[in-house]
Amino acid sequence: MQQTLKGKRVAILATDGFEQVELTEPKKAVEQAGATTDVISPKSGEIRGWKFKDWGDSVKVDKTLENAKPADYDLLLLPGGVANPDNLRMDEKAVNFVKQFAQAGKPIAAICHGPWTLIEAGVVKGRTLTSWPSLKTDLKNAGANWVDKEVVVDGNFITSRKPDDLPAFNKKVIEEIADGKHLKAAS
């Protein structure tokens, strides 16, 4: 695979209960395209994934939120799972990390329940997004336009609905980082 993302850095913000494939598959895709990734979490050590209906594998945390700076990254990835974004949206440092990405106009890729953290950061008003269907009302109540599509790009936001959308999501994430158009987005 062509190394289109050589020199790019991706922050993956997650905690226990992330949907395993929604972290591991995008991570693998951007790394194969040449990017460097850091799994960032409120806690150090490891975080445990959720594999559809039961606990999955653990993933090493590269940096805690205490030690991570949005300025060091080219894209933020927010995997879903129910517990993961629900816990992140209750963590002030995690919400602030997301808000800093949005304010800088850097790309944010969120899948499934990942947009919950975007809602908490107050950055979805006026945006067109997709998500797991149960977030439709939450996104609309926060001022977003919710659509039922495989992948949606609105400025610096890239969103998808579910694990089945990962091939299209991963492709779009790589394209958006590679072409650099996301930097013109404003919030």
FENJONOR-V157611 format. One record per pair of residues at least 12 apart in sequence whose C-alpha atoms are under 7 Angstrom apart, sorted by the first residue. I is the first residue (numbers start at 0). J is the second residue. D is the distance in Angstrom with one decimal. If there is no record, write none. Layout:
BEGIN
i = {I I}
j = {J J}
d = {D D}
END
This chain:
BEGIN
i = {0 0 1 2 2 3 3 3 4 4 4 4 5 5 6 7 7 7 8 8 8 8 8 8 9 9 9 9 9 9 9 9 10 10 10 10 10 10 10 10 11 11 11 11 11 11 12 12 12 12 12 13 13 13 13 13 14 14 14 14 15 15 15 15 16 16 16 16 16 16 16 17 17 17 17 17 17 17 18 18 18 18 18 18 18 19 19 19 19 20 21 21 21 22 25 28 29 37 37 38 38 38 39 39 39 39 39 40 40 40 40 41 41 42 43 43 43 44 44 45 45 45 45 46 46 46 49 64 64 69 69 69 73 74 74 74 75 75 75 76 76 76 77 77 77 77 78 78 78 79 79 79 79 80 81 84 84 84 84 85 87 88 88 88 94 94 94 95 97 97 98 101 101 102 104 104 104 104 104 104 104 105 105 105 106 106 106 107 107 107 108 108 108 108 109 109 109 110 110 110 110 110 111 111 111 111 111 112 112 112 114 118 118 123 123 123 124 124 124 125 125 125 126 126 126 127 127 127 127 128 128 128 128 128 128 129 129 129 129 129 129 129 129 130 130 130 131 131 149 150 150 154 154 155 155 157}
j = {31 32 32 32 33 32 33 177 32 33 34 177 33 34 34 34 35 73 34 35 36 72 73 74 34 35 36 37 72 73 74 75 36 37 38 39 72 74 75 76 37 38 39 75 76 77 38 39 40 76 77 39 40 77 78 83 40 41 46 83 46 47 48 83 47 48 49 80 81 82 83 48 49 78 79 80 82 83 48 49 50 51 78 79 80 48 49 50 55 162 78 79 162 78 169 169 173 61 62 60 61 62 60 61 62 63 64 60 62 63 64 63 64 63 60 62 63 59 60 57 58 59 60 58 59 60 80 92 93 96 99 100 105 105 106 107 106 107 108 107 108 109 108 109 110 113 109 110 113 110 111 112 113 112 112 112 113 115 116 115 116 115 116 119 116 119 120 120 117 120 120 122 186 186 155 181 182 183 184 185 186 155 181 182 155 156 181 155 156 157 156 157 158 172 157 158 159 130 158 159 160 161 130 131 159 160 161 130 131 134 130 138 141 141 142 143 141 142 143 142 143 144 143 144 153 143 144 145 153 143 144 145 146 151 158 145 146 147 148 151 158 159 160 158 159 160 160 161 164 167 168 181 184 181 184 172}
d = {6.8 6.5 6.2 4.6 4.6 5.5 6.3 6.2 5.4 4.7 4.9 6.0 4.3 5.3 6.2 4.9 6.3 6.0 5.6 4.8 5.7 4.9 5.4 6.9 6.9 6.2 4.7 6.4 5.6 5.8 4.9 5.9 5.9 5.1 6.2 6.6 6.2 6.2 4.8 6.1 6.0 4.7 5.7 5.9 4.7 6.2 6.1 4.8 5.8 6.3 5.7 6.3 5.4 6.9 6.9 6.3 5.5 6.9 5.6 5.4 4.9 4.8 6.1 5.7 6.1 5.0 5.1 6.1 6.9 4.9 4.7 4.9 5.7 6.3 5.7 4.7 6.8 4.7 5.8 4.8 6.1 6.9 6.7 5.5 4.2 4.8 5.4 5.5 6.7 6.9 5.1 6.4 6.4 5.4 5.5 6.4 6.4 5.4 6.8 5.1 5.1 6.5 5.9 6.1 4.9 5.3 6.1 6.5 6.7 5.0 5.7 5.4 5.2 5.8 5.9 7.0 5.7 6.1 5.5 6.0 5.4 4.5 5.2 5.4 6.6 6.8 6.9 6.7 6.9 6.5 6.6 6.1 6.5 6.2 5.0 5.8 6.4 4.7 6.1 5.9 4.8 5.9 6.0 4.5 6.6 5.1 6.0 5.5 5.3 5.6 4.9 4.4 4.4 6.0 6.1 6.4 5.6 6.1 5.9 7.0 6.5 6.8 4.9 5.8 6.5 6.6 5.3 6.9 6.9 6.6 5.4 6.9 6.6 5.9 6.1 6.9 5.6 6.9 5.2 5.4 6.7 6.0 6.3 5.9 4.3 5.7 5.8 6.2 5.0 6.2 5.9 4.5 5.7 6.8 6.3 4.9 6.7 6.2 5.4 4.7 5.7 6.4 4.8 4.4 6.3 4.7 4.9 6.3 5.8 6.9 6.8 6.8 6.4 6.6 6.5 5.4 6.0 4.1 4.9 5.8 5.1 6.7 4.9 5.9 6.5 5.8 4.5 5.8 6.0 6.8 6.2 5.2 6.2 6.0 6.0 5.5 5.2 5.9 6.4 6.4 5.6 5.6 5.9 6.6 5.6 4.1 4.6 6.1 5.5 6.5 5.8 6.2 4.9 4.8 5.5 7.0}
END
